[in-house]
Structure formats: structure tokens, C-alpha cells
Amino acid sequence: MMTRGRKRRAGGSATLDIISELPENIIECILGRLPIRDAVRMSALSRKWRYKWSTLPQLLFDYRFFLDTAADKPLFPTFKFEKSMSIVSKILLLHSGPILKCFLKIPSFRNVAADIDQWQLYLSRNDIKELTLDNISYGDQKLLFCNIFSCQGLTHLKLRFCGFKPPPSFKGFQNLISLELYLITFSNTTLETIISNSPLLERLKLVSCSGIDHLIIHALNLKNIAVRHNVFKSICFEHTPNLTEVSVSTFGIVEIFWCGKITNLVQLLGGLPKIQKLSLEERCLEFLAAGGVPDRLPTPANQLKILSLRFIDFNDFDLISLPLCLIRSSPNLQEIEIWFLAYQSFPVQPALNFWELQDCSEYTLEQLRIVKIKFVFGSRPELELIKILLARSPLLERVFIERNFYIGEDEESHMRRELMRYRRASPTAEIIYLEPEEE
């Protein structure tokens, strides 16, 4: 009898649908870790799983998704993106729950505008929170995402290479925290309107954008701004008291304003009392240094921890004064990055005279731990700056030095010997040499 009972229990367990009996949270976790194409296919495993994919809160339609769904032959595929577009439409149409996060890479394919309009409508009705629209069908920048502007629940928005024209009734994104825009051409004051009417905006990134000559940033809660490779003539900071990170590297910016007035280094840093990370490049540095740079800022930049200054021309007396002014005025610096101008000519007499006038014995970089120097040619002005940093940083851990690609073997060997002779305030400071472009 005992044996038969065991057999019956064994037989019963053999027919048990283990997959169907998994807890709901485990099923959601499994499906959430799969590509959306595979998550839909998993509905065939169990009756209980049939519609689980339709409530997934995150959807990823990346380049791999389009390649996999568009290939008509496994061995020698030809890609028919009409099929992929249709699958995306069906998935969005059948999705029944909120879509909290969606990444959509639009393939290089003709006649996608109608599909895009339909997808926008689906997303705008599903309480979307985080949205990335990456248009790689270059040549058709007429793709407009008008329905996106009705998504008032958006907290993170990232757009690449697409039309960006909100309707006249648009009053901003009331919940937006992060905005990233790449390869966007704006018109009139579109961008300024969006920024100033997004009261919770904390992070703004603009890369290779155009259509605006004078950009005005008005954002009370903005903490992080990165403006890179844009075609702007000027950028004006207005009412941005909470900025902690500022990065400006661009082709077009030649002027920086503060509250509508042309500014210099002293005024800019005075208007950024909470700045912790500052990154500036050549043309901005030239503008901020115009008219002379003081030995120190009137008010120390006590919060500044990371300083990056790129493409410094040692032929410009005012320009080489700028990094030393910032170093002297930032007692809590932890990391310094300096790029020398890769194509400058040497010797540089103004720079030599400048260093002779400097007394660097009155300050110490108590918190400095990392120094990164790029495009080092081995000139006397460059080596003197490195010498100062080594001698005045008792907690220094590493100094990364990347040589200029034009330096000869003899010059490089001489530079290394010279650097080894310099006194180091930190007994653990290590000099690490990098080849050009080496990470």
C-alpha cells in the first residue's frame, strides 16, 4: 500500500506544471530580463504566461531587435524592416499596462513617419516615465514627435536626430528631471521654453545641436549641464543657483553671460556657489581669460572638487594664468585634468616669464589625489606646472601623463628623467605614462 501511495504521488508530481506555479514576481523578473521578442515567445510555455509580457513596464527596441525580426533568412539574411515595424506596432497595441521605460531605435528605413506617429500615440497613453527615441535614419530629420509633448508624466527624455517642435499649447514637462538632446535643430525659443517651463529639471545635456545663436538657461533646480559640440554663439546662465556640474565644450560658443551680462572668470564662479565639477575648453577659456585673470578669486570655490581645462595655449599669458588662479582658489580640489594645446609651438617665452613671477609656496592642495595631463610636449612651462602640483599635494596618489603624439623619442626620454627628479609632497604619488589615445 505504501508503495502504491508513493507511486500515485510520484505520478501526480510528474504532471505538475512547475512553470505555471512560479510566483508572479519571479515570472515578471524572468520576462523582464529577456529581449521583448523572446518575452513574447515565452507565452507559449504556459497558459498562465500567455499575456504576462503585455504588462512589462520596460520595453527595449534596440538595433539587435530590428535585425533579428527583420532578417528573412538565417544564413544569408536580407533585412526587411517593414516586418520589424509591424511587430513594434503590434506589441505596443497589445500592451495593457503602464510603460514606465521605453528605448526605441528607429532603423534606417524609408516611409517610417506613419509608424512613428502611431507609436507616439501608444506611448502617450501609457503613462510613460523614461523615453529614449534614437533616430538612425539619417537624411530624414522631418520625423516629429508631437505626441510626446502630451506625456506629462515624463521624468527622463532623450532624443537623437529628430524634429523637435512642441505645439503652441505646450507649457513644459511638469515632472521632467533629465533632458538629453543630440543632433537636434531648434527654431526660435523652443528649447528655452521647454527648459524654463520644466520646474523639476535637474540634468540637461545638449550635444551637436544647432538653430540657436544665443542660448539662455533659466532653471532654478538645474544641477548638471553639459553643452558639447553645439553651434551656439553664446550661452547665458540665468537663475541657476543650484548648479553643481558645468561642462562646456563646443565649436561655436565664444561668449558666456551671467544674468544677461557679459562675464569673466570671477563673475562666472561667483554665480556658481555650489559648483563641484567644472569642465571648460579652449574657446570658453579664451573668453573668460580676456582682460586678465587675478591671482585668486575674491571668493574661494570651496565646493569645487573636479576641475577640467582643455586645450590651454601656453602662448597666451592670460590663458595660462587661469588654471593657476582656479587651483589657488579651490582648496578642496580632488582631481585636476589639463589638456595642453596639441599643436602649439615652443619655446614659449611669455609662459616662461609667467612662471618666473609666480610664488607657489603660499598654498597647498590638501585634498588633491588625481592629476591628468594630456598632450604633454615636454616644454619647460608644462613641466613647471607638473612640478608645482607634485610639490604642493601631500595626498596625491596618481599623475597620468599622456605625451603629445609629435614628441620625439629623445625629447620624451628627457621629459621622463626630468619628472623623476621632481620633489613629491606625497610619498605614495605615482607617475603613470600613457600613449596618445590610451585610456
N, C-alpha and C positions, 0 to 999 in steps of 0.2 A: 504493500500500500504506500509506504514511504517513497518507494522508487517511482511509482506512477505519479504521485503528487509532485515530485521533483520534475518529472518529465512534463507534466502539464504546465508548471511554472516556467520551465525552460522553453516550452513551446510558445507560451504566451509572451515571454520576453523577446522571442525571435520576431514576432510580428509587431513589436512596439516601434512606433515612428519616433525615433530619438530626435531627429531634426525638428519635427513639429513641436516637441515638448521642451525645446530650449526656451529659456526666459526671454521676454520681449526685449529687454535691454541688451542681451547677448546677440540676438538676431540683428538688432539695429547696429550694433558695433561691428558685426561681420560685414553687413552690407555697406556700411559707411566707409570701410577700408578698401572696398573694391572699386574699380573703374565703373562708371554708371552703366556702361554696356554690359558688363558682367553681372552687375547687381540686378538688372532687368532679367537676364537669363536665369538667375538663381530662382526665379519664381516657379520654374519647372520642378524644383526639388520637392516642394511640399505645398499642399493646398493652403496651409497657414501662411506660407511665404508669398503667395501669389501677388498680393498688392502691397507688400511691405516696401518695395523700392519707391512706390509713389509718394511716400511720406518722408523720404530722406531730406533732411534740412540743408544738405550741401550737394551741389551739382557741379561737376568738373567736365567741361567740353574742351579739352586741350587738343594740341596738334595730333597727338597719338590717337585720340578718339576719332578724329576725322580721317586719318589714314586707315585705321582698322575698319571703319564702317564704310569707307568709300572704295576699298580695293575689291574688284570683281573676280580676280584670280589670285590664288595664294602664291603661286610660284613666280609668275610674271604679271604683277598687277598693273592695271590701268585704273587711275583713280577717277571715280565718278562722284563728284561732291554733291550732285543732286540727291543721291541716296542719303548721304550724311545729313543734309539739311532737313530732309523729310523726317529722319529719325529724331533729330533735335526737336522739331515741331511736335511730334507725337509724344515725346517724353514730357515736354512742358505742358501739353494739352491734358495729359492724363494725370499729371501730378496733382495730388489732392491736399497736401499740407503746405505750411509756410516754407518758403525757400529763403533761408537765412543767409546763405552764402552761395554765390554763383560765379564761376570763372568761364568765360566764353571767348575762345579764339576764333575769329571769323576767317575762314580759309580764303585763299586767293582763287576766287571763282566769280564768274560773271553773273549778273542778274540776282544778286543776293538781297537787294533792298527790300523786296516784298517779304521775304522770310524774316529779315531783321525787324521790320515793323511789327510783325506778328509776335516774335519773341519778346520784344519790348513790352507789348501789351500783356502777355502772360506774366512776365516778371513784375510788372507794376501792380498786378492784382494779387501777388503772393507775399506781401509784407517783406520784400527783400531788404536785407540789412547790409550785406557786403557784396559789392558787384564789381567785377573786372570785365571790361569789354576790350579785347585786343584785336584790332583790325589789321590783318596782314595782307589784305587785298589792296596793296598799294596801287595807286593810279585811280582809285575811286574814293576820294575823300568826301564824297557827297552823302555818305551814309550818316544820316542824322538820327540821334537818339532822343527824339522829342518826348516820348512817353516816359523816359527815365525821370524827367523833371516832376512827375506826379508821385514819385516814390519818396514820400516824406519820412518814411522810416529808415532811409539810408543812413548808415553810420560811416561806411567806408566806400569810396568810389574811385575807380581807376579806369581811365580811358586812354586809348592809344590810337592815333591816326584816324580820327573821325570828325564829322561835323559836330559843332558844339553851339547850338543856338536855342536857348530856352524861349518858351512862349512869352508874350507880353505879360500874362497874368502871373508868371513865376515870381515868387517872393523869397526864394532861397531854400536851402535844405535846413530845416529846423533841428535835425538830430545829427547832422554830419560832423564827424570828428576828424576824418582823414580824407584828403583830396589829392590825387596824383594824376597829372595830365602830361601826356607825351605826344609830340608831333601834332599839336593842335594849332590851327589858325583861328584866331579870335577876330571879332569885329566890335568896334565901338567900345563900350564899357562893360561888355558881357562878363568878363572874368571878375572885374572889380565888384559888380553887383552880386555875383554868387558868393564871393569871399565875405563882403560886408554884411550879407543877409544870411550867413550861416553862423549863428551866435556861439555854437559849441565847437567850432573848428579849432583844432589843436595842431594839425600837421598839414603842411602844404608843400607839394613838390611839383615844379614846372621844369620840363626837360624838352629842349628843342622846339619851343613854341614861338609863334610869331603873330603879327597882326596888331600888336600894341607897341606904341613908341614909348609911352610913359606909364609905367605900372604903379598903381597906388595900392598899398597893402593896409587895409583897415580891419583889424581883427583883434578884439580885446583878449580873447583866450588863446590866441596862437602861441604855440611853444616852439615849434620846429618849422623852419622854412629852408628849402633847398631850391635855388634857381640856377639851372645849368644849361649852358649852350643855347640860350634863347636870343632872339634878335630884338632886344629892347634897347632904347637909348638911355633910359634912366629907371630907377626903382625908388619909390618913396615909401618909407615906413611911417604910418600914422596910427597912433593909439594901439601900439603893440607892446605893452609894458611887461608881458609875461614871456617874451621870447627867451628861450634858453639855448637854442641851437640855430645858428645862421650860417648858411653855406651859399656863396655866390661865386659861380664860375661860368662866365658867359662870353659870347662873341661880341655882343652889342653894347652891354652896359658900360657907359663911360662916366655916369654921374650917379651919386647916391644922395637922396634927400632925407631929411628928418622933419616931419610935420610941415611939409611944403617948402622948407628952406634948404638951400644947397648946404651940404655938410662936409665936415672934415673928420679925421680920426677921433679927435677929442669929443666932438658933438655926437658922433655915432655911438661911441662906447658909453657916453654919459646918458644916452637914451635907452640903453640896454642894461639896466641894473641887475638883471637876473641871468645874464649870458654866461653859459658854461662851456659852450663849444663854438668856436669861430673859425670859419674857413673862407679865405678870400684869395682871389687870383690876380694876375698881373694888372689888368686894366682898372679894376676897382682899387687896387693898391696905389696905382699911379694917381688916381683921382683923390684918394684920401690923404696922400702924402703931399699933394700940391700945396705950395705956400709954406712948407716947413713942418717939421714934427718936433714936439717938445721932448725933453729928456724923459719925462714921466707924464702920465695922465694926471689931471687935477684931482680926480677921484680914483683910487685904486680899483681895478677889476677883480675884486676879491672872490667872485664866484667862478671866474674863468679857469677851467681845468684842462681843456684841449685847444691848442692853437695850431692852425694850419695856414701857412702863407706860401703860395706857389708862384714860381716864375719871378724871382726877385732879380732885378738888373743891378749889378754892382757898379755900373757906370753912373747911376743916379744917386747923388748924395742924399737927397731927401728920402728916397725909397729904401735905402739901407738903414736909415735912422728908424724906420717904422717898426721892424721886428724887435730892435733893442728897446724901444720905448714900451712896447707891449710886454716884453719879458720883464723889464724893470717894474712895470705897473701891475703885474699879475702874480702875487706872492704864492698862490696856491696851484700854479700850473703843474700838471702831472704828465702831460705829453705835448711835445713840440714836433711839428713837421714843417720842414722848409725845403722848397724846391728852388734851386738856383736856375737862372735863365740858361737854357741848354746851349744857346748859340752866341753867348756874349764873348767879346774879345778881351784878351788880357795882354799885358798887365793893366790894372785899373788904378790909376793914380788917385782919383777922388776917394775911393774906398780906403786906400792905404792911409791917406791923410785923416780920414774919419776915425779909423781905429786908433791912430796915434793920439787923438784928442779924448778918447773915452777912458774914464776911470771906472773899472768894473769891480773894484774891491769893496764897494759900499753895499752890495746886495748879494743875497744868497737865495738860490732856488731850492727851498727846503723840501718841497713835495715832488720835484721833477723825477720821473722814473724812466720815461721812454723818450728818445730823440730819434727822429727820422730825417735824414738829409739826402736829397736826391739831386742827380746831375752834377756831382762834385767834380770840378776840373783840377783841383789841387792848387788853386791860386792862393796867394797869401791872404786876401780878405776872407775867403771861405774857411781856410784853416784857422784863422784867428777867431772866427765866430765859434767854431767847434771847440777851440781851446778854452774859450770863456765858459761854455756850457759844461765842459768836463771839470773845470776848476771850481765852479760855483754850485755844484749839485751833489750834496752829500748822500742822497738816497738813490742816485742814478743806477739803473740796472742794465739797460742796453742802449747802445747807439748804433743805429742801422745807417750805413753809408753806401749809397749806390753811385758808382762812378759815372761820369759823363762818357757817352759812347765815342767821343772824339779824343779822349785822353790816350796818350801813347803808353807803352809798357814801362819805359824809363820813368816817365812822369808819375805813373801810378805807383811804381815801386818806391819812388822818393816820397810820395804822399803817405804811404803806409808807414814808412820809417819815421817820418815826422810826427805822425799821430801817436805812435807808440811812445814817443818821448814826452808827451804832454802829461802834466800832473793831473791826477784824478782825485777829486774830493771824496768819491765813493770807492772804497776798497774792492767792491764787487762789480764795478762798472765794466761791461764787456762791449768791445767794438766788433760789430759784425759787418763784413763787406759783402755787398750784393752786386751781381752783374746787372747790367741795364735790363729793365723789364722783369727782373726776377722778383717773385712775390716773397 
